[in-house]
Amino acid sequence: MHSYLLQHLLCETARKQPRQPAVIHGETVFTYAELEDLSSRLAAALAQLGVKSGDRVGILLPKSPEAVIAIYGILKTGGIYVPLDPLAPARRLAGIVDRCQINALVASTSLVGSVVSESTAAWPDSLILVGGGEIEGKRCLDWGKALATSPEPVPPVKSTDCHPAYILHTSGSTGVPKGVVISHHNALAFVRMATSFFGITKEDRIASHAPFHFDLSVFDLFTAAEAGAAVVLVPDNLGVFPSRLAAFIDLARITVWNSVASVIALLSEHGRLEQFDLEAMRVVIFSGDVLSAKHLRRAMEAMPRAVFYNVYGQTEANSSTFYRVEAPPADDRWRIPIGRPFPNFEVFALDEERVPISQPGNTGELYVGGATVALGYWQDPERTAASFVENPLDLWPGRFYRTGDLVTLDDNGDYLFLGRRDRQIKSRGYRVQIDEIDLALTSHPGVREGVAVDFPDDVLGTRILGFVQCSGPVAEVDLLDFCSECLPPYMIPERIHMVDEFPRTSTGKIDRRQLRTGLTSGTEFRPEAGE
């Protein structure tokens, strides 16, 4: 009996409802039958280039139907798809290609040419290029010709559900990205749970906002395939224009939204949500950042039919806890819990004595167990052994992911996220959680978004500065006084800088590294406004 793999979600839905829209990108619509056919044709072309089960195949494409076709086409060969960030520096991409020993690449001609020429790494010899053209010394196949390939001769896939399906890269403390290896079994366990939990059906239109190298995209793509829903690709360039993004949500009649919390904050502050009809929205999922209560309240008021979930998770174990927000919070300083485990997840927190925390106020590091826990880090046994551990409670066998995240319990028994262990800094002899300062800055009524940034100091050990984007004139002294009302003196930023707009990573999070670089180089970061 053959194993059930991720690509079979597409195959089954294409068989059951071939004419149902699968991918929507502007005016372009691909049905499930078309997506099934085109991805099979691409799989045949990859097989002719020599791709086989277990091979790593890179994807260097913008958010597009071609990227979705590539993901399924690679999976149908038994290959492992490795999505690459189109905005990443050539050196970083080259390092990923080299470490993953990528065997073939599906890429945009406009993206890959400069990257290959600027890199000294051994890029794969076989490429399928969207946009045509040639790259010297490489075997290049035009995308159109690849899709003209007959879908019949794809060799049988020898993979089982315990084999890798994809590798996603996260930032590493050493500056070298960590390649998280996710098996078909890991992904399917999450997809099936999430489809059921959030009630995804073929009537849904799921916004695909996250780039495909980010783990949120797994929910978008594969819960849609499981349920027969439509994936609506959000154009990359809408991220810096919140009002256009709100208009897109309205026009596309999005019913399910899944993004990092900072995107919800941007929509709340700049999206002019009251001007749009967002009645179709029924589920809003946010994660990744601290979302202030005021931003959440505005979003909930603009989407009255939607159920809002704060979801906590990591690439290494996918989303593992949730908190359903029952009503808009009245207190701007309310900290949104990360809640309780999803079905079929085992989650607990251990204090420094390795004892499970059970009382409000106690702090512990969160551990996550279950079928979604990743296989480990690609070719990095040392870091894998440090983060993926046997059950530390010794009650039953099983692997757990040691998250490095610190939590406590509230009075209702829900987990509250306190911050990262590796973002727990020491300043003036005190231990400080940077995330707590973020929340204080953002809680100010005149602040749209705020973050704290730490950087080394020979005398203090670590200095802390704040960065805020304000909705109007706000004096620095007023912000410092406000922070003094909710933070101890040693956690108050020594200075607070005003910015017109925050620099952001490709996944929409505030780029603290760029802010920190500006501090250490002696320049103040003040980018141009995005809208």
URJOPE-V636336 format. One record per residue. N is the residue number from 1. RES is the residue in three letters. SS is DSSP state (~ for helix, > for strand, _ for the rest). Layout:
# URJOPE-V636336
<<N RES SS> <N RES SS>>
This chain:
# URJOPE-V636336
<<1 MET _> <2 HIS _> <3 SER _> <4 TYR _> <5 LEU _> <6 LEU _> <7 GLN ~> <8 HIS ~> <9 LEU ~> <10 LEU ~> <11 CYS ~> <12 GLU ~> <13 THR ~> <14 ALA ~> <15 ARG ~> <16 LYS ~> <17 GLN _> <18 PRO _> <19 ARG _> <20 GLN _> <21 PRO >> <22 ALA >> <23 VAL >> <24 ILE >> <25 HIS >> <26 GLY _> <27 GLU _> <28 THR >> <29 VAL >> <30 PHE >> <31 THR >> <32 TYR ~> <33 ALA ~> <34 GLU ~> <35 LEU ~> <36 GLU ~> <37 ASP ~> <38 LEU ~> <39 SER ~> <40 SER ~> <41 ARG ~> <42 LEU ~> <43 ALA ~> <44 ALA ~> <45 ALA ~> <46 LEU ~> <47 ALA ~> <48 GLN ~> <49 LEU _> <50 GLY _> <51 VAL _> <52 LYS _> <53 SER _> <54 GLY _> <55 ASP _> <56 ARG >> <57 VAL >> <58 GLY >> <59 ILE >> <60 LEU >> <61 LEU _> <62 PRO _> <63 LYS _> <64 SER _> <65 PRO ~> <66 GLU ~> <67 ALA ~> <68 VAL ~> <69 ILE ~> <70 ALA ~> <71 ILE ~> <72 TYR ~> <73 GLY ~> <74 ILE ~> <75 LEU ~> <76 LYS ~> <77 THR _> <78 GLY _> <79 GLY _> <80 ILE >> <81 TYR >> <82 VAL >> <83 PRO >> <84 LEU _> <85 ASP _> <86 PRO _> <87 LEU _> <88 ALA _> <89 PRO _> <90 ALA ~> <91 ARG ~> <92 ARG ~> <93 LEU ~> <94 ALA ~> <95 GLY ~> <96 ILE ~> <97 VAL ~> <98 ASP ~> <99 ARG ~> <100 CYS ~> <101 GLN _> <102 ILE _> <103 ASN _> <104 ALA >> <105 LEU >> <106 VAL >> <107 ALA >> <108 SER >> <109 THR ~> <110 SER ~> <111 LEU ~> <112 VAL ~> <113 GLY ~> <114 SER ~> <115 VAL ~> <116 VAL ~> <117 SER ~> <118 GLU ~> <119 SER _> <120 THR _> <121 ALA _> <122 ALA _> <123 TRP _> <124 PRO _> <125 ASP _> <126 SER >> <127 LEU >> <128 ILE >> <129 LEU >> <130 VAL >> <131 GLY _> <132 GLY _> <133 GLY _> <134 GLU _> <135 ILE _> <136 GLU _> <137 GLY _> <138 LYS _> <139 ARG >> <140 CYS >> <141 LEU >> <142 ASP >> <143 TRP ~> <144 GLY ~> <145 LYS ~> <146 ALA ~> <147 LEU ~> <148 ALA _> <149 THR _> <150 SER _> <151 PRO _> <152 GLU _> <153 PRO _> <154 VAL _> <155 PRO _> <156 PRO _> <157 VAL _> <158 LYS _> <159 SER _> <160 THR _> <161 ASP _> <162 CYS _> <163 HIS _> <164 PRO >> <165 ALA >> <166 TYR >> <167 ILE >> <168 LEU >> <169 HIS >> <170 THR >> <171 SER _> <172 GLY _> <173 SER _> <174 THR _> <175 GLY _> <176 VAL _> <177 PRO _> <178 LYS >> <179 GLY >> <180 VAL >> <181 VAL >> <182 ILE >> <183 SER >> <184 HIS ~> <185 HIS ~> <186 ASN ~> <187 ALA ~> <188 LEU ~> <189 ALA ~> <190 PHE ~> <191 VAL ~> <192 ARG ~> <193 MET ~> <194 ALA ~> <195 THR ~> <196 SER ~> <197 PHE ~> <198 PHE _> <199 GLY _> <200 ILE _> <201 THR _> <202 LYS _> <203 GLU _> <204 ASP _> <205 ARG >> <206 ILE >> <207 ALA >> <208 SER >> <209 HIS _> <210 ALA _> <211 PRO _> <212 PHE _> <213 HIS _> <214 PHE _> <215 ASP _> <216 LEU ~> <217 SER ~> <218 VAL ~> <219 PHE ~> <220 ASP ~> <221 LEU ~> <222 PHE ~> <223 THR ~> <224 ALA ~> <225 ALA ~> <226 GLU ~> <227 ALA ~> <228 GLY _> <229 ALA _> <230 ALA >> <231 VAL >> <232 VAL >> <233 LEU >> <234 VAL _> <235 PRO _> <236 ASP ~> <237 ASN ~> <238 LEU ~> <239 GLY _> <240 VAL _> <241 PHE _> <242 PRO ~> <243 SER ~> <244 ARG ~> <245 LEU ~> <246 ALA ~> <247 ALA ~> <248 PHE ~> <249 ILE ~> <250 ASP ~> <251 LEU ~> <252 ALA ~> <253 ARG _> <254 ILE _> <255 THR _> <256 VAL >> <257 TRP >> <258 ASN >> <259 SER >> <260 VAL >> <261 ALA ~> <262 SER ~> <263 VAL ~> <264 ILE ~> <265 ALA ~> <266 LEU ~> <267 LEU ~> <268 SER ~> <269 GLU ~> <270 HIS ~> <271 GLY _> <272 ARG _> <273 LEU ~> <274 GLU ~> <275 GLN ~> <276 PHE _> <277 ASP _> <278 LEU _> <279 GLU _> <280 ALA _> <281 MET _> <282 ARG _> <283 VAL >> <284 VAL >> <285 ILE >> <286 PHE >> <287 SER >> <288 GLY _> <289 ASP _> <290 VAL _> <291 LEU _> <292 SER _> <293 ALA ~> <294 LYS ~> <295 HIS ~> <296 LEU ~> <297 ARG ~> <298 ARG ~> <299 ALA ~> <300 MET ~> <301 GLU ~> <302 ALA ~> <303 MET _> <304 PRO _> <305 ARG _> <306 ALA _> <307 VAL >> <308 PHE >> <309 TYR >> <310 ASN >> <311 VAL >> <312 TYR >> <313 GLY >> <314 GLN >> <315 THR _> <316 GLU _> <317 ALA _> <318 ASN >> <319 SER >> <320 SER >> <321 THR >> <322 PHE >> <323 TYR >> <324 ARG >> <325 VAL >> <326 GLU _> <327 ALA _> <328 PRO _> <329 PRO _> <330 ALA _> <331 ASP _> <332 ASP _> <333 ARG _> <334 TRP _> <335 ARG _> <336 ILE _> <337 PRO _> <338 ILE _> <339 GLY >> <340 ARG >> <341 PRO >> <342 PHE _> <343 PRO _> <344 ASN _> <345 PHE _> <346 GLU >> <347 VAL >> <348 PHE >> <349 ALA >> <350 LEU >> <351 ASP _> <352 GLU _> <353 GLU _> <354 ARG _> <355 VAL _> <356 PRO >> <357 ILE _> <358 SER _> <359 GLN _> <360 PRO _> <361 GLY _> <362 ASN _> <363 THR _> <364 GLY >> <365 GLU >> <366 LEU >> <367 TYR >> <368 VAL >> <369 GLY >> <370 GLY _> <371 ALA _> <372 THR _> <373 VAL _> <374 ALA _> <375 LEU _> <376 GLY >> <377 TYR >> <378 TRP _> <379 GLN _> <380 ASP _> <381 PRO ~> <382 GLU ~> <383 ARG ~> <384 THR ~> <385 ALA ~> <386 ALA ~> <387 SER ~> <388 PHE >> <389 VAL >> <390 GLU >> <391 ASN _> <392 PRO _> <393 LEU _> <394 ASP _> <395 LEU _> <396 TRP _> <397 PRO _> <398 GLY _> <399 ARG >> <400 PHE >> <401 TYR >> <402 ARG >> <403 THR >> <404 GLY >> <405 ASP >> <406 LEU >> <407 VAL >> <408 THR >> <409 LEU >> <410 ASP _> <411 ASP _> <412 ASN _> <413 GLY _> <414 ASP _> <415 TYR >> <416 LEU >> <417 PHE >> <418 LEU >> <419 GLY >> <420 ARG >> <421 ARG ~> <422 ASP ~> <423 ARG ~> <424 GLN >> <425 ILE >> <426 LYS >> <427 SER >> <428 ARG _> <429 GLY _> <430 TYR >> <431 ARG >> <432 VAL >> <433 GLN >> <434 ILE ~> <435 ASP ~> <436 GLU ~> <437 ILE ~> <438 ASP ~> <439 LEU ~> <440 ALA ~> <441 LEU ~> <442 THR ~> <443 SER ~> <444 HIS _> <445 PRO _> <446 GLY _> <447 VAL >> <448 ARG >> <449 GLU >> <450 GLY >> <451 VAL >> <452 ALA >> <453 VAL >> <454 ASP >> <455 PHE >> <456 PRO >> <457 ASP >> <458 ASP _> <459 VAL _> <460 LEU _> <461 GLY >> <462 THR >> <463 ARG >> <464 ILE >> <465 LEU >> <466 GLY >> <467 PHE >> <468 VAL >> <469 GLN >> <470 CYS >> <471 SER _> <472 GLY _> <473 PRO _> <474 VAL _> <475 ALA _> <476 GLU ~> <477 VAL ~> <478 ASP ~> <479 LEU ~> <480 LEU ~> <481 ASP ~> <482 PHE ~> <483 CYS ~> <484 SER ~> <485 GLU _> <486 CYS _> <487 LEU _> <488 PRO _> <489 PRO ~> <490 TYR ~> <491 MET ~> <492 ILE _> <493 PRO _> <494 GLU _> <495 ARG >> <496 ILE >> <497 HIS >> <498 MET >> <499 VAL _> <500 ASP _> <501 GLU _> <502 PHE _> <503 PRO _> <504 ARG >> <505 THR _> <506 SER _> <507 THR _> <508 GLY _> <509 LYS _> <510 ILE >> <511 ASP _> <512 ARG ~> <513 ARG ~> <514 GLN ~> <515 LEU ~> <516 ARG ~> <517 THR ~> <518 GLY ~> <519 LEU ~> <520 THR ~> <521 SER _> <522 GLY _> <523 THR _> <524 GLU _> <525 PHE _> <526 ARG _> <527 PRO _> <528 GLU _> <529 ALA _> <530 GLY _> <531 GLU _>>
